[in-house]
Each structure stands twice: as C-alpha cells, then as structure tokens.
C-alpha cells in the first residue's frame, strides 16, 4: 500500500513566519493589542498578500483576481472560509508553540479544509516537472494553507515552531536559526521594545 508524507511548501518570506500557513496567520498585525491591524480586508487583498509573501506566483494571482471579479459572492464565501481557517491555525500554532494540546474544534476546522482540498486535487502537466497534482478555484489559498499547516505540524524535518512573546504581538514562526535560539518575530521591533521596557523599569526601581 502506498503512503503519502506531506512536506511543507517552499519557504516563504522569513519576515512573515517562513511558511505559507504561518504567513496567513501573521496577516493580523499586533494581534494581542487592543487594536489589531487586519491586512486582509477582501479577496483581492488575500490573494495579493499571499503573492507578496511568496506563497503563490503571479500567474495564480491573476487567475484568482479574475475569478473573484467574475463572482464576488463566491469570492466572499472563499474569503470567509480562509479567515476562519486562519483563526483556527493561530490557536493551533499558539498551543503547539507553548507545548500545549491543540483544541479539538480547531483541529476539526483544519481537517475539514485539508480534506476539502484533497478532494479537489487533479493531476495535470506541470511546467518541466511532468505530471503533478494541482488545484484551481477561489478556495486555493485555504487549501494551500491547510496542506502546509498539516505538513508543518506533522513533518519531522520542520524547525521548531515558536511564538513571539511580545506583549502585543503573538507572531508565529519556524525557528530556522542555527541553534534554534530565535525568540522574537523581529529583534529590532518586539525585541527592542522589550529591552526598552526592562531598561525603563530598572531605572524606575
């Protein structure tokens, strides 16, 4: 019997977490603050964000934008499903990074998105790569993120999953530093903030 082992998609922007599913989660800035910043406000911004992150190419972006423009209602439904998956992934990754047990309801959301994508895989001819499975349709961002998340959570060769401890942050990322010693999403942002806060508290004391 054949068995399939998922591997994470090619790494995406290091600044966004290093993997597609993490980049999707990190599309909310300052998530733990009183006023988080949402970077995905409609379907075109979802597709554009994932393209900028390196998760989809320009051709896929153009195809998704054209399909969304032709059926705004379907695009809104696909966007809602992707954002629901994003929030479940945030809670799942946060639990794993903290060494805790993921919530069953969040795993169920990931499972549904993953299985929906697997049912839609079709074998076609890839550019210079022979026959390979692929997806089309407005739900591609959710399916790609779900497949990547399953690989991130289950592949033994994925670096440790961590979460930025910044007071207002909550960014999740794979720690690809040499000694797996990365702590912050960006040492110049949350790291500097924490150091400045400690310095201020020390001076007051």
C-alpha positions as CSV (number, residue, x, y, z in Angstrom):
1,X,0.0,0.0,0.0
2,X,1.3,3.5,-0.9
3,X,1.6,6.1,1.9
4,X,2.0,9.8,1.4
5,X,4.1,12.0,3.6
6,X,3.4,15.7,3.3
7,X,6.3,18.2,3.1
8,X,5.8,21.9,3.7
9,X,5.7,24.1,0.6
10,X,8.7,26.0,-0.3
11,X,9.7,28.5,2.4
12,X,8.0,32.0,2.1
13,X,9.2,35.3,3.4
14,X,11.2,34.9,6.6
15,X,9.7,38.1,8.0
16,X,6.2,36.6,7.7
17,X,7.0,33.3,9.5
18,X,8.8,31.2,7.0
19,X,5.9,29.0,5.8
20,X,2.7,29.7,3.9
21,X,0.3,28.7,6.7
22,X,2.3,30.9,9.2
23,X,2.3,33.8,6.8
24,X,-1.5,33.6,6.6
25,X,-1.8,33.6,10.4
26,X,0.5,36.6,10.6
27,X,-1.7,38.7,8.3
28,X,-3.0,40.2,11.5
29,X,-0.5,42.7,13.0
30,X,-0.3,43.3,16.8
31,X,-2.9,40.6,17.3
32,X,-2.7,40.8,21.1
33,X,-3.2,44.6,21.2
34,X,-6.4,46.5,21.8
35,X,-6.4,47.5,18.1
36,X,-5.0,44.7,15.9
37,X,-4.4,45.6,12.2
38,X,-6.1,43.4,9.6
39,X,-4.2,43.1,6.4
40,X,-6.8,41.0,4.6
41,X,-10.0,43.0,4.0
42,X,-11.3,41.5,0.8
43,X,-10.5,38.7,-1.6
44,X,-8.0,40.6,-3.8
45,X,-6.1,41.6,-0.7
46,X,-5.9,37.9,0.4
47,X,-4.5,36.8,-3.0
48,X,-2.2,39.8,-3.1
49,X,-0.9,39.2,0.4
50,X,-0.1,35.5,-0.3
51,X,1.6,36.5,-3.6
52,X,3.7,39.1,-1.8
53,X,4.6,36.5,0.8
54,X,5.8,34.1,-1.9
55,X,3.1,31.6,-1.4
56,X,1.6,31.9,-4.9
57,X,3.0,33.1,-8.2
58,X,1.9,36.0,-10.4
59,X,0.0,33.7,-12.7
60,X,-2.0,32.2,-9.9
61,X,-2.6,35.7,-8.5
62,X,-4.0,36.9,-11.9
63,X,-6.3,33.9,-12.2
64,X,-7.7,34.3,-8.6
65,X,-8.3,38.0,-9.1
66,X,-10.1,37.4,-12.4
67,X,-12.3,34.7,-10.9
68,X,-13.1,36.8,-7.8
69,X,-14.1,39.7,-10.0
70,X,-16.4,37.5,-12.0
71,X,-18.2,36.1,-9.0
72,X,-18.0,38.4,-5.9
73,X,-20.4,36.3,-3.9
74,X,-18.3,33.2,-4.3
75,X,-15.2,35.2,-3.5
76,X,-16.7,36.4,-0.3
77,X,-17.5,32.9,0.7
78,X,-14.0,31.7,0.0
79,X,-12.5,34.6,1.9
80,X,-14.7,33.8,4.9
81,X,-13.6,30.2,4.9
82,X,-9.9,31.2,4.6
83,X,-10.2,33.6,7.5
84,X,-12.0,31.0,9.7
85,X,-9.1,28.6,8.9
86,X,-6.6,31.4,9.8
87,X,-8.1,31.9,13.2
88,X,-8.1,28.2,13.9
89,X,-4.5,27.9,12.8
90,X,-3.5,30.8,15.1
91,X,-4.9,29.0,18.1
92,X,-3.4,25.6,17.0
93,X,0.1,27.1,16.4
94,X,-0.1,29.0,19.6
95,X,-0.9,25.9,21.6
96,X,1.9,23.9,19.9
97,X,4.5,26.6,20.4
98,X,3.6,26.8,24.1
99,X,3.9,23.0,24.4
100,X,0.2,22.5,25.0
101,X,-2.6,20.4,23.4
102,X,-4.4,21.9,20.5
103,X,-8.2,22.3,20.8
104,X,-10.2,19.6,19.1
105,X,-12.5,22.2,17.4
106,X,-9.6,23.9,15.8
107,X,-8.2,20.6,14.6
108,X,-11.6,19.9,13.1
109,X,-11.5,23.2,11.2
110,X,-8.1,22.3,9.8
111,X,-9.2,18.8,9.0
112,X,-12.2,20.0,7.0
113,X,-10.2,22.4,4.9
114,X,-7.5,19.9,4.3
115,X,-9.9,17.2,3.2
116,X,-11.8,19.6,1.0
117,X,-8.6,20.5,-0.8
118,X,-7.5,16.8,-1.1
119,X,-10.8,16.0,-2.8
120,X,-10.2,18.7,-5.4
121,X,-6.7,17.7,-6.4
122,X,-6.4,17.0,-10.1
123,X,-3.4,15.6,-12.0
124,X,-2.1,17.9,-14.7
125,X,1.1,18.6,-16.6
126,X,3.5,20.9,-14.6
127,X,6.0,23.2,-16.3
128,X,9.0,21.0,-16.9
129,X,8.0,18.7,-14.0
130,X,6.0,16.1,-15.7
131,X,2.6,15.1,-14.2
132,X,1.7,16.6,-10.9
133,X,-1.4,17.3,-8.8
134,X,-2.7,20.8,-8.6
135,X,-5.7,23.0,-7.6
136,X,-7.8,25.7,-9.2
137,X,-10.6,27.8,-7.8
138,X,-11.2,30.5,-5.2
139,X,-10.5,28.2,-2.3
140,X,-6.9,27.5,-3.4
141,X,-5.5,29.9,-0.7
142,X,-7.3,27.9,2.1
143,X,-6.4,24.5,0.6
144,X,-2.7,25.5,0.2
145,X,-2.6,26.9,3.8
146,X,-4.3,23.8,5.2
147,X,-1.9,21.4,3.4
148,X,1.1,23.4,4.5
149,X,-0.2,23.6,8.1
150,X,-0.6,19.8,8.2
151,X,3.0,19.4,7.0
152,X,4.3,22.0,9.5
153,X,2.6,20.2,12.3
154,X,3.5,16.7,11.2
155,X,6.8,16.7,9.3
156,X,9.8,15.7,11.4
157,X,12.2,17.9,9.5
158,X,10.4,21.2,10.1
159,X,12.3,23.5,12.5
160,X,10.7,24.3,15.9
161,X,7.5,26.3,15.9
162,X,7.7,29.4,18.1
163,X,5.6,32.4,19.0
164,X,6.8,35.9,19.6
165,X,6.5,36.8,23.3
166,X,6.0,40.5,22.5
167,X,3.2,41.9,24.7
168,X,1.1,43.0,21.7
169,X,2.4,40.6,19.1
170,X,1.7,36.9,19.0
171,X,3.5,36.3,15.7
172,X,4.2,32.6,14.9
173,X,7.3,31.4,13.0
174,X,9.5,28.4,12.4
175,X,12.9,28.9,14.1
176,X,15.5,28.3,11.5
177,X,18.3,29.9,13.4
178,X,21.5,27.8,13.7
179,X,20.9,26.9,17.4
180,X,17.1,27.3,17.3
181,X,17.7,30.3,19.6
182,X,15.4,32.8,17.8
183,X,13.0,34.4,20.3
184,X,11.4,37.4,18.7
185,X,9.5,37.9,15.4
186,X,12.0,40.7,14.8
187,X,14.6,41.7,17.4
188,X,14.5,45.2,16.1
189,X,10.8,45.5,16.8
190,X,9.5,43.4,19.7
191,X,13.0,42.7,20.9
192,X,13.9,46.4,21.2
193,X,10.5,47.1,22.8
194,X,11.1,44.5,25.5
195,X,14.6,45.7,26.1
196,X,13.5,49.3,26.4
197,X,10.7,48.3,28.8
198,X,13.1,46.4,31.0
199,X,15.5,49.4,31.0
200,X,12.7,51.8,31.9
201,X,11.5,49.5,34.8
202,X,15.1,49.1,36.0
203,X,15.6,52.9,36.1
204,X,12.3,53.4,38.0
205,X,13.3,50.8,40.5
